[in-house]
Every structure is written in structure tokens, then in C-alpha cells.
Amino acid sequence: MSAPLIIDCMQGSPAWCAARAGRLTGSVASAILATLKTGGEPAARRDLRTQLALERITGGPIAEDSYTNADMARGTALEPAARAAYEQRSGALVRQVGFLQHPELLAGCSPDGLIDDDGLLEIKCPRPANHLRLIRAGTVPSEHLAQITHNLWIAGADWCDYVSYCPLFPAPLDLIVIRVLASSLDLAAYELAARLFLGEVDAEVAAINRLLTERRDQ
């Protein structure tokens, strides 16, 4: 795959929202892999397909994409401190970017940083209990692994440092770093799942456009 197109903008800005609209991103990657024991389609997957289809038709992000909660607000507020702590302790220089667009598909990602020519940074600022659980487990939570997989696929990077930061813990337990190697993930299987889902979004766009045409012709 060719290198992704880098969109230089501030994450959360109108330009960033416009760049993401209608594209499969890392923050929702887990939804396309979700399954039900009954064999049906999970609501999260169905809702995402409809959301992306509407964003493509209308040309911009829809209201659902603006949802925030206390955990997300805390993560946004603490992210700069987490990035600075990571740079200080690792000696790495983190380059901030807005959005990386896949060169061919309507997909992309917003990593929390690029490191050298082969690494990514993904920062989480969880509640203290969740941070402690991560310290004890020493592995990336399953709900975040899909996002890392997606981001590595888009960026073509070799690894991603997953950072959990909670300043309520004394150093060095306030910052935990787990490196995920691209070679340890089945990126080919993920790409196949992503392409299949994007094909479903294309079909949904066509179906909604047919409904629009029918109603306008009535």
C-alpha cells in the first residue's frame, strides 16, 4: 500500500471532522469486527454503516459523531501531559498529526503521534481502577486492540506504543507503555474485514440514494 495522505489539522477542529466524515476510522474499528452469538449483526455495526453512508451523502459529519462523555473529556485534557511524560521517559520525539487518509479506500486514522519513520503512539487516560488493571495485566485491553490494528494498517507502521496515563499514581506507575508489533497482528485479515465493511457502506449509500430518488419522484 502507498503511504497515507497526511492531513495537517488540529484534532477536533472542523477541518479534522470534515476529513474523517464518511471514512472508517480507528476509534470505531471494533464495531466492524463485532459479532453476536446468535449470528445476527450487532447494533453498533449496523449503526456505523448507516452513519458512514449518511456522512457520504450529506458531505459532513452527523450529530452522533460529536458525542462526548466524562472519560473522553478527561482523555483530551490529560493527553498533552501524557505525551510529554512519554517523550521524557522514552527519549523519543513525537510528531503530532491531524488525520491519515488511506490512499485508495474511504478509511483513515488519527494517531496520537508518529515516532520516527516506523512507530505510532496511542494514548489512553483511564480511570484509576482501569489503569491499575492494566498494570497488573500487562497487556492491551481487547477493546483498544482493534483501534491499534486499524491505525497500524492505515499508517503502514511497524509498531505502536500503547500508553496508559493516570497522574493520580506516583511515578513510575503513572505511565505504562506496552509496545504492539505489527508483525504480531493479522493485518491481512483486518484489511479484508475493513474492505468488506466498506463495500457494505457503498451498498447502503446506493440504497439510500434510490429511496431519495423514489420519494422525490412521487
N, C-alpha and C positions, 0 to 999 in steps of 0.2 A: 504494500500500500504506500502511496505517496505520502509525504509529510502533511499533517493537518494545516489548515489555514488558521493563523493566529489573529484573533480579533482583539485589538488593543482597546479595552474599555474597562471601566470600573465595574466590578461585580455588584449587581443590584441596581445598576443605573438603567435608564430607559434603553440605551444602546445595547446593553447586555441582555435585557429582556427581549428585545427585538431579534437579536442574534440567535437566541435559544428557541424562539417561537416555532412550533411545528417540528422540532427536532427531538430525537430520542437522546436524553442526557443521562449522565451517571447517577444523578440524585433519584431517578425513578427506574434504574436498571433492574432492581429486584422485582419490579412489577411484571416484567415480561417473562420472568422465569417462574413466577408463582403458579402453583397447581393446587387442585382440590383432590382430596381422597376419593370423592365421588366421580372424578373425571371431568367435571364441568369447568368453566372458566371463572376464575376469581373476579370479584367486582373491581379490584384495583387494576387488573389488566384491561378489563373492558372499559373502565373509566378513562384510563390513559389513552387507549386507542381513539376514543371519541374526542378527548381533549386535543390530541395532536391533529386530528382531522379538522376540527373546528379552527384551530390556530392557523392551519394552512389555508383554509377557505377565507377566513377573515383577515389574514395577514398580520396578526399580532397576538400577544399572549391573552388568554382569557382569565377571568377573575379568579378561578380556582388556583392559578399559578402564583397568586400573591399571598397565599395563606402563610401565616407565621404563628408560632407559639412561643412560650417562655423558653423552652430548650433551644429553639432556633435563635432567639434573640440573645441568649447567653453566649451561644457559639459565635455569633457575629461580633459581640463585644469583646470576647476574650481571644479571638483569632490572632490579632496583631501581637499580643503578648506571647501567645503560644509559638508563633513563627519566630519571634526574636529569641525565645528560650531555646528553640531547636537550633537556630543558627549558632548561638553561643556555645552550646554543648557539643554539637556535631562538627563545627568548623566549616560547614557548608554555606554557600551563598544561595539564597532562594530568590528566584526571579518570579515576580507576580505577573500573572496574565489574566486577561478577561475571559475569553472563550476560545476553545479549539474546535474548529469545524472539520468534520470528515471530508476529504476531497471529493467524494462521489455520492455518499449517502446523506440523507437528512438526519444526521446524528452529530453529536459533539459532546464536549465536557468542559467543566470549569474547575480544573485542579487548583488546590490551594497554593501551588507553587511548582516551578520547574527547577530541577537541580542539575547542574552541568548539562550534558547533552543526552543523558540516559535515564534520569530519575524524575519522579514525581513526589509531591507532598500532599497528603490528605490529613487534615486536622479535624479532630473532634474534641469538644469541650463538654464532657458529660457531667451528670450529677455525681457527687462523691461516691455513692454506693456503686454506681456503674463503673466508675474509674477504678475502684478497689477490686471489683470483679475482674476487670481486665488485667490488673496487676497480678492477680492470683492465677488467672487462666493462661496468660502469656500468648494468647492467640487473638487474631482479629475477629470481632463478633460477626456472625454469619450475615446479619442484616447489612453490614458495611462491605462485605467481600464482593458483592455484585457490583457496587459502585467502583471499587478499585479495579476489578476486572474490566469494566467498561472503559474507565479512564486510561488504563494501560493499552487497551485495544485502540482507542482513538489516537493517543499520543505516540504509539509505537515505542514506548519507553521500555527499559529493561527491568525496572524495579520501581516500587512505590514505598515510601516511608509513611506508615500509618502512625499518626501522633495522637495520643490521648493526653489532654492537659487539664489539670484541675489544681488551681493555685491554693486551694484550701489544704492540700497536703504539703508537708515540709519537703524540701529538696533532699534527694533527687526523685522522690516518689511523685512529685507534681507533674513530671513529664515522662511519659512512657513512649518508646519508639519501637515499632515492630516493622521490620522490612519484609515486604512481599515481593518475591521474584516473579517476573512474567513467565519464566520457564516452569514455575510450579503450578500454573493455571492452564486450563484448557481454553485458550483464547479462540481456537478454531471453532469449538462447539458454541462458545458465546456469540461469535460473529454470525454463525448460522442462525442461532435463535434471534439475534437482532435483525438480520435480513428478513427472516420470515415474518417477524412482527411488523417491520416497516412495510412489507408487502401488504399486510392486513390493513395498515393505516391508509395505504394508497387505495385499496378497495373501498374502505369506509368513506374516503373523500369522494370517490366516484359515485357511491350510493347516495350520499347526502346531496351532491350536485344534481343527481337525477330527480330526487324529491323536490329540490328547489325549482327545477325546470317544470315539473309536473304541476306544482301548485301555482306557479306564475302563469302557466298556460290555461288554467281553469277559468 
